[in-house]
Each structure stands twice: as C-alpha cells, then as structure tokens.
Amino acid sequence: MEFNQLKDAVLALEPSEQKRLITEVLTEIMPKVCTDEACLSRIRHFVDEETVKTYKQQHMDGI
C-alpha cells in the first residue's frame, strides 16, 4: 500500500478508530522514527501547555 492510499484509508476511519490508531499504533511507531529535532518539535506542538490547559478546562480537570 502506498502512502496516499494509507492516508486516505486512515482519514476514512471513524473518529473512534482514528483515536485508537493514535493511542495504540503511533505510540509504537514514534520511538523508532521520530528521532530528529524537527519531528520532536512537531510532536511537542500537540502537547504544548496551551493545548493541555484548554483540554483541562473542557474536561473540568478530570473531575
């Protein structure tokens, strides 16, 4: 399967399956492929303090 086919298949998944892909598959792939600063910087963008703050506000800090 080529990259664009894979991308289209992932984007066609239900949101719950996309979330599962992120939490299960990507966590296994990341340590193997994300070893340079550009990749790490991109990943850090997803978990910056403002994103975490917004998430906590939306979910009442886990209450």
Residue, then its C-alpha position, 0 to 999 in steps of 0.5 A: m500500500e502506498f502512502n496516499q492510499l494509507k492516508d486516505a484509508v486512515l482519514a476514512l476511519e471513524p473518529s473512534e478508530q482514528k483515536r485508537l490508531i493514535t493511542e495504540v499504533l503511533t505510540e509504537i511507531m514514534p520511538k523508532v522514527c521520530t528521532d530528529e529535532a524537527c519531528l520532536s518539535r512537531i510532536r511537542h506542538f500537540v502537547d504544548e501547555e496551551t493545548v493541555k490547559t484548554y483540554k483541562q478546562q473542557h474536561m473540568d480537570g478530570i473531575 
